[in-house]
């Protein structure tokens, strides 16, 4: 199984460190940089980090982008409680 452990974020604001946007999870940083250059050509600043070193907002939908097979898989990380019928939340 391929693990999409690298997260790419891009800065969409003209000022540094202001408005970072989640792009997706990738197999490695080389694929993340290639994807960013293809789909975000005007972005001047980006970061590729291991997922364990970045804190994404809780409502972020994880998007696994596989550049080798040209596929995107969305991962729903909602709590199991929302799936079960006996949950009160």
MMTF fields as JSON, N, C-alpha, C and O atoms, coordinates in Angstrom:
{
  "mmtfVersion": "1.0.0",
  "mmtfProducer": "UNKNOWN",
  "numBonds": 355,
  "numAtoms": 356,
  "numGroups": 89,
  "numChains": 1,
  "numModels": 1,
  "chainsPerModel": [1],
  "groupsPerChain": [89],
  "chainIdList": ["A"],
  "bondAtomList": [4, 2, 8, 6, 12, 10, 16, 14, 20, 18, 24, 22, 28, 26, 32, 30, 36, 34, 40, 38, 44, 42, 48, 46, 52, 50, 56, 54, 60, 58, 64, 62, 68, 66, 72, 70, 76, 74, 80, 78, 84, 82, 88, 86, 92, 90, 96, 94, 100, 98, 104, 102, 108, 106, 112, 110, 116, 114, 120, 118, 124, 122, 128, 126, 132, 130, 136, 134, 140, 138, 144, 142, 148, 146, 152, 150, 156, 154, 160, 158, 164, 162, 168, 166, 172, 170, 176, 174, 180, 178, 184, 182, 188, 186, 192, 190, 196, 194, 200, 198, 204, 202, 208, 206, 212, 210, 216, 214, 220, 218, 224, 222, 228, 226, 232, 230, 236, 234, 240, 238, 244, 242, 248, 246, 252, 250, 256, 254, 260, 258, 264, 262, 268, 266, 272, 270, 276, 274, 280, 278, 284, 282, 288, 286, 292, 290, 296, 294, 300, 298, 304, 302, 308, 306, 312, 310, 316, 314, 320, 318, 324, 322, 328, 326, 332, 330, 336, 334, 340, 338, 344, 342, 348, 346, 352, 350],
  "bondOrderList": [1, 1, 1, 1, 1, 1, 1, 1, 1, 1, 1, 1, 1, 1, 1, 1, 1, 1, 1, 1, 1, 1, 1, 1, 1, 1, 1, 1, 1, 1, 1, 1, 1, 1, 1, 1, 1, 1, 1, 1, 1, 1, 1, 1, 1, 1, 1, 1, 1, 1, 1, 1, 1, 1, 1, 1, 1, 1, 1, 1, 1, 1, 1, 1, 1, 1, 1, 1, 1, 1, 1, 1, 1, 1, 1, 1, 1, 1, 1, 1, 1, 1, 1, 1, 1, 1, 1, 1],
  "groupList": [{"groupName": "UNK", "atomNameList": ["N", "CA", "C", "O"], "elementList": ["N", "C", "C", "O"], "formalChargeList": [0, 0, 0, 0], "bondAtomList": [1, 0, 2, 1, 3, 2], "bondOrderList": [1, 1, 2], "singleLetterCode": "X", "chemCompType": "L-PEPTIDE LINKING"}],
  "groupTypeList": [0, 0, 0, 0, 0, 0, 0, 0, 0, 0, 0, 0, 0, 0, 0, 0, 0, 0, 0, 0, 0, 0, 0, 0, 0, 0, 0, 0, 0, 0, 0, 0, 0, 0, 0, 0, 0, 0, 0, 0, 0, 0, 0, 0, 0, 0, 0, 0, 0, 0, 0, 0, 0, 0, 0, 0, 0, 0, 0, 0, 0, 0, 0, 0, 0, 0, 0, 0, 0, 0, 0, 0, 0, 0, 0, 0, 0, 0, 0, 0, 0, 0, 0, 0, 0, 0, 0, 0, 0],
  "groupIdList": [1, 2, 3, 4, 5, 6, 7, 8, 9, 10, 11, 12, 13, 14, 15, 16, 17, 18, 19, 20, 21, 22, 23, 24, 25, 26, 27, 28, 29, 30, 31, 32, 33, 34, 35, 36, 37, 38, 39, 40, 41, 42, 43, 44, 45, 46, 47, 48, 49, 50, 51, 52, 53, 54, 55, 56, 57, 58, 59, 60, 61, 62, 63, 64, 65, 66, 67, 68, 69, 70, 71, 72, 73, 74, 75, 76, 77, 78, 79, 80, 81, 82, 83, 84, 85, 86, 87, 88, 89],
  "secStructList": [7, 7, 7, 7, 7, 3, 3, 3, 3, 3, 3, 7, 1, 1, 1, 6, 6, 1, 7, 3, 3, 3, 3, 3, 3, 3, 1, 1, 2, 2, 2, 2, 2, 2, 2, 2, 2, 2, 2, 7, 6, 6, 7, 7, 7, 3, 3, 3, 3, 3, 4, 4, 4, 7, 7, 7, 7, 6, 6, 7, 7, 3, 3, 3, 3, 3, 6, 6, 6, 6, 3, 3, 3, 3, 3, 7, 7, 7, 7, 4, 4, 4, 6, 1, 6, 6, 7, 7, 7],
  "xCoordList": [0.838, 0.0, 0.881, 1.864, 0.516, 1.252, 0.772, -0.429, 1.724, 1.358, 1.606, 2.711, 0.582, 0.672, 0.987, 0.1, 2.249, 2.649, 3.089, 3.225, 3.314, 3.813, 2.677, 1.882, 2.602, 1.538, 2.127, 3.174, 1.444, 1.88, 0.909, -0.306, 1.457, 0.669, 1.317, 2.538, 0.483, 0.977, 0.505, -0.551, 1.282, 0.928, 0.231, 0.829, -1.022, -1.798, -1.834, -2.451, -1.193, -1.183, 0.122, 1.135, 0.105, 1.347, 2.371, 3.569, 1.911, 2.825, 3.248, 2.447, 4.494, 4.937, 4.251, 3.919, 4.048, 3.48, 2.123, 1.837, 1.291, 0.005, -1.171, -1.931, -1.323, -2.509, -2.087, -1.918, -1.92, -1.505, -2.735, -3.71, -2.689, -3.796, -3.328, -2.264, -4.133, -3.841, -4.037, -5.073, -3.063, -3.147, -3.508, -4.443, -2.778, -3.054, -1.915, -0.878, -2.131, -1.112, -0.496, -1.186, 0.818, 1.548, 2.45, 2.73, 2.897, 3.796, 5.187, 5.835, 5.64, 6.919, 6.881, 5.955, 7.886, 7.904, 8.165, 7.734, 8.855, 9.076, 7.759, 7.557, 6.869, 5.557, 4.747, 4.01, 4.882, 4.146, 4.598, 3.773, 5.891, 6.413, 5.978, 5.608, 6.017, 5.569, 4.094, 3.721, 3.26, 1.832, 1.618, 0.785, 2.37, 2.24, 2.642, 1.978, 3.707, 4.14, 3.128, 2.979, 2.431, 1.442, 0.136, -0.423, -0.351, -1.682, -1.683, -2.726, -0.565, -0.442, 0.809, 1.756, 0.828, 2.059, 2.459, 3.632, 1.526, 1.829, 2.226, 2.544, 2.213, 2.568, 4.081, 4.835, 4.505, 5.933, 6.485, 7.693, 5.605, 6.048, 5.228, 3.999, 5.899, 5.215, 6.058, 7.263, 5.389, 6.062, 5.576, 4.394, 6.498, 6.169, 6.686, 7.891, 5.77, 6.121, 5.512, 4.527, 6.108, 5.468, 4.185, 4.123, 3.175, 1.869, 1.931, 1.142, 2.847, 2.939, 3.531, 3.453, 4.118, 4.714, 3.874, 4.326, 2.678, 1.811, 0.459, -0.028, -0.137, -1.459, -2.476, -2.516, -3.292, -4.356, -5.62, -5.817, -6.482, -7.759, -8.558, -8.423, -9.389, -10.131, -11.076, -11.312, -11.619, -12.577, -11.918, -12.612, -10.599, -9.895, -10.145, -9.934, -10.596, -10.787, -9.458, -8.922, -8.936, -7.652, -7.802, -8.715, -6.881, -6.91, -5.58, -4.546, -5.604, -4.41, -4.263, -5.112, -3.188, -2.967, -1.838, -0.701, -2.18, -1.221, -0.822, -1.571, 0.346, 0.802, 1.22, 1.15, 1.649, 2.091, 0.923, 1.055, -0.221, -1.387, -2.464, -3.534, -2.189, -3.126, -4.484, -5.531, -4.442, -5.675, -5.689, -4.649, -6.892, -7.096, -8.112, -9.194, -7.758, -8.672, -8.918, -7.983, -10.174, -10.531, -10.693, -11.316, -10.14, -10.196, -10.996, -10.646, -12.075, -12.94, -12.44, -12.509, -11.943, -11.39, -12.336, -11.898, -13.657, -14.621, -14.543, -14.106, -14.959, -14.924, -15.896, -16.895, -15.604, -16.442, -17.839, -18.803, -17.958, -19.246, -20.266, -21.453, -19.839, -20.764, -21.32, -22.352, -20.652, -21.1, -22.078, -23.036, -21.828, -22.69, -24.055, -24.166, -25.07, -26.417, -26.698, -27.636, -25.915, -26.171, -25.399, -25.277, -24.899, -24.1, -25.015, -25.991, -24.702, -25.495, -24.941, -25.603, -23.782, -23.164, -23.74, -23.318],
  "yCoordList": [-1.181, 0.0, 1.242, 1.326, 2.188, 3.443, 4.375, 4.552, 4.961, 5.913, 7.319, 7.644, 8.147, 9.531, 10.381, 11.018, 10.386, 10.986, 12.435, 13.123, 12.915, 14.278, 15.214, 14.926, 16.342, 17.32, 18.547, 19.051, 19.027, 20.239, 21.362, 21.206, 22.487, 23.7, 24.814, 24.854, 25.722, 26.851, 28.142, 28.184, 29.186, 30.506, 31.254, 31.497, 31.622, 32.299, 33.811, 34.509, 34.317, 35.749, 36.364, 35.671, 37.659, 38.295, 38.45, 38.554, 38.467, 38.601, 37.208, 36.274, 37.071, 35.752, 35.33, 36.163, 34.044, 33.425, 33.987, 34.168, 34.261, 34.86, 33.913, 33.636, 33.426, 32.64, 31.331, 31.278, 30.277, 28.976, 28.15, 28.127, 27.48, 26.673, 25.23, 24.97, 24.3, 22.869, 22.445, 22.74, 21.765, 21.276, 19.798, 19.396, 18.987, 17.561, 16.784, 17.342, 15.479, 14.556, 13.843, 13.485, 13.644, 13.047, 11.931, 11.825, 11.105, 9.999, 10.515, 9.971, 11.556, 12.182, 13.659, 14.109, 14.395, 15.842, 16.187, 17.241, 15.329, 15.596, 15.642, 16.513, 14.714, 14.723, 15.94, 16.516, 16.328, 17.485, 18.769, 19.615, 18.914, 20.109, 20.13, 21.186, 18.989, 18.913, 19.293, 20.065, 18.761, 19.086, 20.584, 21.206, 21.152, 22.582, 23.415, 24.404, 23.042, 23.793, 23.695, 24.638, 22.56, 22.39, 23.125, 23.758, 23.047, 23.561, 24.904, 25.554, 25.329, 26.617, 27.334, 27.535, 27.727, 28.285, 29.649, 30.013, 30.402, 31.744, 31.787, 32.855, 30.656, 30.607, 30.721, 30.008, 31.619, 31.833, 31.06, 30.853, 30.645, 30.016, 28.759, 28.792, 27.654, 26.417, 25.624, 25.838, 24.695, 23.83, 22.404, 22.163, 21.471, 20.055, 19.481, 19.468, 19.01, 18.525, 17.149, 16.777, 16.406, 15.168, 15.513, 16.516, 14.697, 14.986, 15.087, 15.816, 14.375, 14.414, 15.726, 16.011, 16.525, 17.791, 19.011, 20.142, 18.803, 19.921, 19.731, 18.607, 20.82, 20.766, 21.368, 22.579, 20.49, 20.933, 21.173, 20.534, 22.082, 22.262, 20.965, 20.134, 20.789, 19.535, 19.247, 18.081, 20.27, 20.045, 19.875, 19.847, 19.764, 19.586, 18.188, 17.189, 18.135, 16.841, 16.445, 17.17, 15.303, 14.836, 14.37, 13.616, 14.841, 14.504, 13.845, 14.511, 12.536, 11.793, 11.886, 11.394, 12.515, 12.737, 11.815, 11.919, 10.918, 9.954, 10.415, 10.224, 11.017, 11.558, 10.449, 10.642, 9.299, 8.209, 7.61, 7.293, 7.455, 6.838, 7.849, 7.47, 9.129, 10.209, 9.995, 10.04, 9.763, 9.538, 10.41, 10.72, 10.793, 11.55, 10.787, 10.453, 10.51, 9.824, 10.726, 11.237, 10.909, 11.72, 10.817, 9.759, 11.227, 10.455, 11.231, 12.358, 10.627, 11.266, 10.888, 9.72, 11.851, 11.532, 11.902, 12.229, 11.846, 12.081, 10.951, 9.844, 11.239, 10.227, 9.102, 9.311, 7.934, 6.76, 6.981, 6.402, 7.794, 8.052, 8.584, 8.283, 9.351, 9.913, 8.848, 9.061, 7.719, 6.649, 5.725, 5.229, 5.503, 4.585, 5.22, 6.439, 4.4, 4.899, 5.119, 5.837, 4.524, 4.661, 5.858, 5.968, 6.718, 7.851, 9.052, 9.28, 9.798, 10.96, 12.278, 13.31, 12.26, 13.508, 13.993, 15.029],
  "zCoordList": [0.0, 0.0, 0.0, 0.737, -0.828, -0.923, 0.171, 0.379, 0.861, 1.907, 1.391, 0.956, 1.442, 1.001, 2.226, 2.794, 2.627, 3.893, 3.76, 4.772, 2.551, 2.37, 2.012, 1.117, 2.716, 2.528, 1.848, 2.256, 0.805, 0.121, 0.454, 0.333, 0.871, 1.094, 0.284, 0.128, -0.233, -1.013, -0.378, 0.252, -0.543, -0.043, -1.165, -2.213, -0.958, -1.995, -1.82, -2.624, -0.8, -0.541, -1.033, -1.134, -1.339, -1.773, -0.654, -0.918, 0.582, 1.707, 2.189, 2.168, 2.617, 3.09, 4.386, 5.229, 4.527, 5.736, 6.116, 7.299, 5.136, 5.459, 5.227, 6.155, 4.03, 3.693, 3.025, 1.807, 3.824, 3.3, 2.943, 3.693, 1.81, 1.316, 1.155, 0.594, 1.653, 1.526, 0.07, -0.528, -0.494, -1.864, -1.877, -2.569, -1.119, -1.089, -0.462, -0.1, -0.34, 0.163, -1.029, -1.983, -0.959, -2.062, -1.552, -0.358, -2.491, -2.17, -1.798, -0.904, -2.482, -2.149, -2.542, -3.217, -2.114, -2.363, -3.825, -4.294, -4.544, -5.972, -6.729, -7.575, -6.431, -7.068, -6.633, -7.432, -5.376, -4.864, -5.548, -5.894, -5.741, -6.412, -7.876, -8.391, -8.551, -9.943, -10.057, -10.94, -9.179, -9.181, -8.954, -9.615, -8.023, -7.73, -8.933, -9.243, -9.613, -10.792, -11.931, -12.708, -12.037, -13.097, -12.815, -13.711, -11.585, -11.265, -10.538, -10.466, -10.007, -9.325, -9.84, -9.079, -11.129, -11.701, -11.138, -11.209, -10.585, -10.093, -8.627, -8.105, -7.963, -6.538, -6.401, -7.063, -5.542, -5.343, -4.14, -4.026, -3.265, -2.022, -1.752, -1.823, -1.444, -1.114, -0.134, -0.002, 0.557, 1.523, 1.325, 1.084, 1.429, 1.418, 2.73, 2.983, 3.553, 4.89, 5.12, 4.483, 6.033, 6.475, 7.209, 7.919, 7.045, 7.635, 9.152, 9.754, 9.769, 11.225, 11.736, 12.931, 10.854, 11.259, 10.905, 11.082, 10.417, 10.053, 10.713, 10.841, 11.127, 11.754, 10.793, 10.576, 10.226, 9.333, 10.142, 11.175, 9.695, 10.398, 10.42, 9.521, 11.445, 11.611, 10.451, 10.136, 9.811, 8.732, 7.361, 6.345, 7.321, 6.056, 5.508, 6.195, 4.262, 3.622, 2.988, 2.151, 3.386, 2.894, 1.448, 1.111, 0.603, -0.816, -1.17, -1.204, -1.435, -1.832, -3.341, -4.085, -3.792, -5.219, -5.676, -5.216, -6.586, -7.125, -8.523, -9.481, -8.639, -9.923, -10.892, -12.106, -10.385, -11.264, -12.04, -13.222, -11.375, -12.002, -12.371, -12.847, -12.155, -12.475, -11.794, -12.44, -10.479, -9.717, -8.471, -7.89, -8.078, -6.844, -6.014, -6.495, -4.76, -3.846, -2.652, -2.036, -2.339, -1.176, 0.029, -0.061, 1.144, 2.371, 3.386, 3.737, 3.861, 4.847, 6.231, 6.615, 6.981, 8.296, 9.432, 10.534, 9.15, 10.217, 11.235, 10.923, 12.419, 13.468, 13.148, 12.46, 13.642, 13.395, 13.95, 13.45, 14.956, 15.579, 14.574, 14.695, 13.605, 12.628, 11.69, 11.054, 11.6, 10.723, 11.452, 10.859, 12.729, 13.488, 13.765, 13.895, 13.851, 14.109, 15.586, 15.932, 16.453, 17.882, 18.483, 19.703, 17.649, 18.108, 18.403, 17.688, 19.433, 19.828, 19.286, 19.391, 18.731, 18.261, 16.98, 16.466]
}
